[in-house]
Amino acid sequence: MTPVAAEAPTFDCRADFAAELAALARADERIVAVCNDSVGSSNLVGFRAEFPDRLINVGIAEQDLVGVSAGLANAGFIPFASAAAPFLTGRALEQIKADIAYSHQHVVLCGQSPGMAYGALGPTHHAVEDISWMRAVPGMEIIVPADPVQTRSAVRWAARSGRPTYIRVPRFKVPAVTPGDAPFEPGRAVRLAEGDDLTLIAIGTMVSRALEAAALLAREGISARVLNTPFVEPLDTAAVVAAARETGCLVTAEEGLLSGGLGAAVARVVAEQHPVPVRMVGVPAFAPTGSTSFLLDHFGLNADGIATAARAALGRVR
């Protein structure tokens, strides 16, 4: 395992999202972007300059954003509907359910600035429920990339999938953690570290922190496997069951609500196929006021918090 160094360079995945979308648009005239007065925050300024007729700005009207995107898909386009994650998923959930998922439209929903990226703007602007909501919609693929490599892979995969897809695009910078030869396929996790004592399963911004936690645990003689599961739906059930069988207990880490998110998905698989202790690190309630870094630390969404949950899980086994 190569732990993430504290001084490792970090990257804004929104830039990679925008760059990959523009590259796809140059090769395929069906690619269009749809936004809700979020050209700047979605990093689509360059896309608009290069493809002025292929960026549709519906204004601050998320239901229209999704409805227009569904209509474009029905007409043969491949729309990437980009908006702040809390408003895309919260305000337009009915349209996501009926116009996209139920109608089997190939629309790529791009939730910008998810989790608690908006910091002190508070729970109205946090998107901690989005994964839970999207998991409740049948047929919705859910991708939570961990770094620039997976962000670009997610955009490419979603463009050719033909399926309704939700992608979380991180706002605050993250280090690169994905190996160059790592697969990117539905239902397939990436093993980033080997371990026999327990398994840390993480998504998105928590993947690098899980690696840091594994390094902390290694100093105590605890060997932690680390799995990055970019696809929350469909989840890599084989990897989860193997981890449960081979390491005996699991810890999940996500920048999202504990109810219905990654932890819930993993716990269901474990309960049905190979019961072992599962500890979940995530957001249990509405957040207090504070910066993103403060809020992550407040809820234990850091290396220390993940390591603490791992020790607790091991204590239950022993």
C-alpha positions in Angstrom: 0.0 0.0 0.0 1.2 3.5 -0.8 -0.4 5.9 1.7 -1.5 9.4 0.6 1.1 11.8 1.8 -0.2 15.0 3.6 1.7 17.1 1.1 0.4 15.2 -2.0 -0.9 17.5 -4.8 -4.7 17.8 -5.0 -7.0 18.4 -7.9 -10.4 19.9 -8.7 -12.4 17.2 -10.3 -14.8 19.7 -11.8 -12.0 20.7 -14.2 -11.6 17.1 -15.3 -15.3 16.7 -15.7 -15.5 19.7 -17.9 -12.4 18.8 -20.0 -13.7 15.3 -20.6 -17.1 16.5 -21.5 -15.7 18.9 -24.1 -13.5 16.1 -25.5 -16.5 13.9 -25.9 -18.5 16.7 -27.5 -15.8 17.2 -30.2 -16.1 13.6 -31.2 -19.9 13.2 -30.9 -22.3 16.0 -31.9 -25.1 14.4 -29.8 -23.4 15.5 -26.6 -25.1 18.5 -25.0 -24.8 20.2 -21.6 -27.9 21.5 -19.7 -27.5 23.6 -16.6 -29.5 25.8 -14.2 -27.7 29.1 -14.3 -24.6 27.1 -13.1 -22.2 27.6 -16.1 -19.5 28.9 -13.8 -19.9 26.5 -10.9 -20.1 23.6 -13.3 -16.9 24.7 -15.0 -18.8 24.9 -18.3 -17.5 28.3 -19.4 -15.1 26.7 -21.8 -17.8 24.3 -23.1 -20.1 27.2 -23.8 -17.4 29.1 -25.7 -16.6 26.1 -27.9 -20.2 24.8 -28.3 -22.5 27.8 -27.8 -25.4 26.0 -29.5 -25.0 22.9 -27.4 -25.3 24.4 -23.9 -28.8 25.0 -22.7 -29.2 27.1 -19.7 -32.8 26.8 -18.3 -32.2 29.2 -15.4 -32.8 28.4 -11.7 -35.5 25.8 -12.5 -34.3 22.3 -11.7 -37.5 20.5 -12.7 -37.3 22.1 -16.1 -33.6 21.2 -16.2 -34.5 17.5 -15.9 -37.5 17.7 -18.1 -35.7 19.4 -20.9 -32.9 16.8 -20.6 -35.3 14.0 -20.9 -36.8 15.6 -24.0 -33.4 16.0 -25.5 -32.6 12.3 -24.8 -35.8 11.3 -26.4 -34.8 13.2 -29.5 -31.5 11.3 -29.8 -29.1 13.6 -27.9 -27.0 12.6 -24.9 -27.6 15.3 -22.3 -25.4 16.0 -19.3 -27.6 17.8 -16.8 -25.3 19.7 -14.5 -26.4 21.5 -11.3 -25.5 21.8 -7.7 -26.2 18.3 -6.2 -28.6 19.4 -3.4 -30.9 21.2 -5.9 -30.6 18.8 -8.8 -31.6 15.8 -6.6 -33.9 17.5 -4.1 -36.0 19.9 -6.3 -36.3 17.6 -9.3 -36.6 14.1 -7.7 -40.1 13.6 -9.2 -38.8 14.4 -12.7 -35.8 12.2 -12.2 -38.1 9.4 -11.2 -40.8 9.8 -13.9 -39.1 11.5 -16.8 -35.7 9.8 -16.7 -35.7 6.5 -14.7 -39.2 5.3 -15.4 -39.0 6.4 -19.0 -35.5 4.8 -19.4 -34.0 7.9 -20.9 -30.2 8.2 -21.3 -29.6 11.3 -19.2 -26.5 11.9 -17.2 -27.2 13.8 -14.0 -24.1 15.6 -12.8 -24.4 16.6 -9.1 -21.8 19.3 -8.6 -20.4 20.2 -5.2 -22.0 17.2 -3.3 -21.6 16.3 0.3 -20.8 19.2 2.6 -18.8 21.1 0.0 -20.8 24.3 0.5 -19.7 24.4 4.1 -21.1 27.3 6.1 -24.1 27.7 3.7 -25.5 24.9 5.8 -27.8 21.9 5.4 -30.0 23.6 2.8 -27.0 23.6 0.5 -25.5 20.3 1.6 -26.1 17.2 -0.5 -25.8 14.4 2.0 -29.1 12.8 1.1 -28.5 12.5 -2.7 -27.1 9.0 -2.7 -29.9 7.7 -0.6 -32.5 9.3 -2.8 -30.9 8.1 -6.0 -30.5 4.5 -4.7 -34.3 4.6 -4.1 -34.9 5.2 -7.8 -35.0 1.9 -9.8 -32.6 1.6 -12.7 -30.4 4.6 -11.7 -26.7 4.0 -12.0 -24.8 5.9 -9.2 -21.1 6.8 -9.6 -19.0 8.5 -7.0 -15.5 9.1 -8.4 -12.6 9.4 -6.0 -10.2 11.6 -8.1 -9.6 13.1 -11.5 -8.9 9.7 -13.2 -12.2 8.3 -12.1 -14.1 11.5 -12.8 -13.0 11.3 -16.5 -13.7 7.6 -16.6 -17.2 8.2 -15.2 -18.0 10.9 -17.8 -16.8 8.6 -20.6 -18.7 5.6 -19.3 -21.9 7.5 -18.8 -21.8 8.9 -22.3 -21.9 5.5 -23.9 -23.9 3.6 -21.3 -27.4 4.3 -22.6 -28.6 4.3 -19.0 -29.9 6.9 -16.6 -26.8 7.8 -14.5 -26.0 10.0 -11.5 -22.4 11.2 -11.1 -21.2 13.1 -8.0 -18.6 15.7 -9.0 -16.5 16.8 -6.0 -16.0 20.5 -5.3 -13.1 20.5 -2.9 -9.8 19.2 -4.1 -8.7 15.6 -3.6 -5.4 13.7 -4.3 -5.0 11.2 -7.1 -5.4 7.7 -5.7 -6.4 5.6 -8.8 -3.7 3.4 -10.4 -3.4 3.9 -14.1 -4.4 0.3 -14.9 -7.4 0.3 -12.6 -10.7 -1.0 -14.1 -13.8 1.2 -14.4 -16.8 -1.0 -14.8 -20.3 -1.2 -13.2 -20.2 -3.4 -10.2 -16.5 -3.5 -9.9 -14.5 -2.1 -7.0 -10.8 -1.2 -7.0 -8.6 -2.7 -4.3 -6.1 0.0 -3.3 -4.5 -1.8 -0.3 -4.2 -5.4 0.9 -5.1 -6.4 4.4 -6.3 -9.4 6.4 -7.7 -7.9 9.7 -10.5 -5.8 8.3 -11.7 -3.9 5.2 -12.3 -0.2 4.7 -14.8 0.5 1.9 -14.9 4.1 0.8 -16.3 6.3 -2.0 -15.5 9.7 -3.4 -13.7 12.2 -1.1 -13.3 9.5 1.6 -11.1 7.2 -0.4 -7.9 9.1 0.2 -8.8 9.4 3.8 -9.4 5.6 4.1 -5.9 5.1 2.7 -4.6 7.4 5.4 -6.5 5.5 8.0 -5.0 2.3 6.8 -1.6 3.7 7.2 -2.4 4.8 10.8 -3.7 1.3 11.6 -0.6 -0.3 10.1 1.5 1.4 12.7 -0.5 -0.4 15.3 -0.1 -3.8 13.6 -3.6 -3.8 12.1 -3.7 -4.8 8.4 -6.5 -3.1 6.6 -7.7 -3.8 3.1 -9.0 -0.7 1.2 -11.7 -0.9 -1.4 -12.7 2.0 -3.6 -16.2 1.4 -5.0 -16.9 4.1 -7.5 -20.2 2.4 -8.5 -22.6 2.5 -5.5 -25.2 1.2 -7.9 -24.5 -1.5 -9.0 -22.3 -2.3 -6.1 -19.5 -4.9 -6.3 -21.2 -7.5 -4.2 -18.6 -10.1 -4.9 -15.8 -7.9 -3.5 -17.9 -7.0 -0.5 -18.7 -10.7 0.3 -15.0 -11.6 -0.3 -13.9 -8.9 2.1 -16.4 -10.1 4.7 -15.3 -13.7 4.4 -11.6 -13.0 4.3 -11.2 -10.1 6.8 -14.0 -10.6 9.2 -15.3 -7.1 9.6 -16.0 -4.0 7.5 -15.9 -0.2 7.9 -17.6 2.0 5.3 -16.8 5.7 4.8 -18.9 8.2 2.8 -19.5 12.0 2.7 -23.2 11.4 2.9 -26.1 10.4 5.1 -25.8 7.0 6.8 -29.4 6.2 6.1 -29.6 4.6 2.7 -26.1 5.4 1.4 -23.0 3.2 0.8 -23.0 1.8 4.3 -26.6 0.7 4.0 -25.9 -0.9 0.6 -22.9 -2.8 2.0 -24.8 -3.8 5.2 -27.6 -5.3 3.1 -25.2 -7.5 1.1 -23.4 -8.6 4.2 -26.6 -9.4 6.1 -27.9 -11.5 3.2 -24.7 -13.3 2.2 -22.1 -13.3 4.9 -22.9 -11.6 8.2 -20.0 -9.9 9.9 -19.7 -6.6 12.0 -20.1 -3.5 9.9 -19.3 0.0 11.1 -20.4 3.0 9.1 -18.7 6.4 9.0 -20.8 9.1 7.5 -23.2 11.9 8.3 -25.9 11.1 10.9 -27.8 14.3 11.1 -28.1 17.9 9.9 -24.7 19.7 10.2 -23.9 22.6 12.4 -22.5 25.8 10.9 -18.9 25.7 9.8 -16.4 25.3 6.9 -16.2 22.1 5.0 -13.0 21.0 6.7 -14.6 21.7 10.1 -17.7 19.7 9.2 -15.7 16.7 8.0 -13.8 16.6 11.2 -17.0 17.2 13.3 -18.5 14.0 11.9 -15.2 12.0 12.0 -14.9 12.0 8.2 -11.1 11.9 8.3 -8.3 9.4 8.8 -8.6 9.4 12.6 -12.4 8.9 12.5 -12.2 6.0 10.1 -9.4 4.4 12.1 -11.4 4.8 15.3 -14.4 3.0 13.6 -12.0 0.3 12.5 -10.7 -0.3 16.0 -14.3 -0.5 17.3 -15.2 -3.0 14.6 -12.2 -5.2 15.5 -13.1 -4.9 19.2 -16.5 -6.4 18.5 -14.9 -9.3 16.6 -12.3 -10.0 19.3 
